[in-house]
C-alpha cells in the first residue's frame, strides 16, 4: 500500500487497488509516496502488524522492518464513515 495522505493525530492513509487503510505508530517518519508492505499480525487484539517500508525518496531501493497499528481497513465509502465517527467536530 502507498501513503497517500496525512490524517489527524499523525495517522496516515494508505491505498492500493484493494482498498484503503489508516495506520499509526511507525518508528519511521513516512511521507506521501512511501510504500508499506503488510507482512503479518503481531498482536490481533492490539491490531499491531509487522510491515516492511520502502521510501520514495530512496527510490524504493531498500526495505525497512517496522511495526504499525492498523486503525482501519476498508474501501473509500467505509473510510468516510470511519472519519466521521473518529473526528472531533
C-alpha positions in Angstrom: 0.0 0.0 0.0 1.1 3.5 -0.7 1.0 6.5 1.7 -1.4 8.9 0.0 -2.4 11.4 2.8 -1.8 12.6 6.3 -4.8 12.4 8.7 -5.5 13.8 12.1 -3.4 12.7 15.1 -0.4 11.7 13.0 -2.4 8.9 11.3 -1.6 8.1 7.7 -3.9 7.0 4.9 -2.6 4.1 2.7 -4.2 3.0 -0.5 -3.8 0.3 -3.1 -6.0 -1.4 -5.7 -7.8 -3.5 -2.9 -8.8 -0.6 -0.7 -7.6 1.9 2.0 -6.1 1.7 5.5 -5.4 4.1 8.3 -2.2 3.4 10.2 -0.2 4.9 13.0 2.7 4.2 15.3 5.6 3.8 12.8 9.1 4.2 14.1 9.9 6.0 10.8 8.7 9.3 9.5 6.7 8.4 6.5 5.9 10.6 3.5 3.5 10.7 0.6 4.6 8.1 -1.9 6.3 5.7 0.6 5.1 2.1 0.4 4.1 0.0 3.4 4.0 -3.8 2.8 1.9 -5.6 5.5 3.6 -8.9 6.4 1.9 -10.4 9.4 -0.2 -9.9 12.6 1.9 -9.5 15.7 -1.0 -8.9 18.1 -4.6 -9.2 16.8 -6.3 -7.6 19.8 -4.0 -4.5 19.6 -4.2 -4.5 15.7 -0.4 -4.5 15.6 1.3 -5.6 12.4 4.8 -6.3 11.1 5.5 -4.4 8.0 8.2 -3.5 5.6 8.6 0.1 4.4 10.3 1.4 1.3 10.8 5.1 1.0 10.0 7.0 -2.2 13.0 9.4 -1.5 15.3 6.4 -1.8 13.6 5.2 -5.0 12.2 2.2 -3.0 15.7 0.6 -3.2 15.7 -0.7 0.4 13.2 -2.3 2.7 13.0 -1.4 6.4 11.2 -3.6 9.0 8.8 -1.9 11.3 5.6 -2.3 13.4 2.4 -0.3 12.9 -1.0 -0.2 14.4 -3.8 -0.7 11.8 -6.7 1.6 12.8 -9.0 1.0 9.8 -9.1 -1.2 6.7 -11.9 -1.0 4.1 -13.0 0.9 1.0 -13.4 4.6 0.4 -17.1 4.7 1.4 -16.3 2.9 4.7 -13.4 5.4 5.2 -15.9 8.3 5.1 -17.9 6.7 7.9 -14.8 6.0 9.9 -13.6 9.6 9.6 -17.0 10.9 10.5 -17.1 8.8 13.7 -13.5 9.4 14.8 -13.0 13.1 14.0 -13.8 15.7 16.6 -16.2 18.3 15.1 
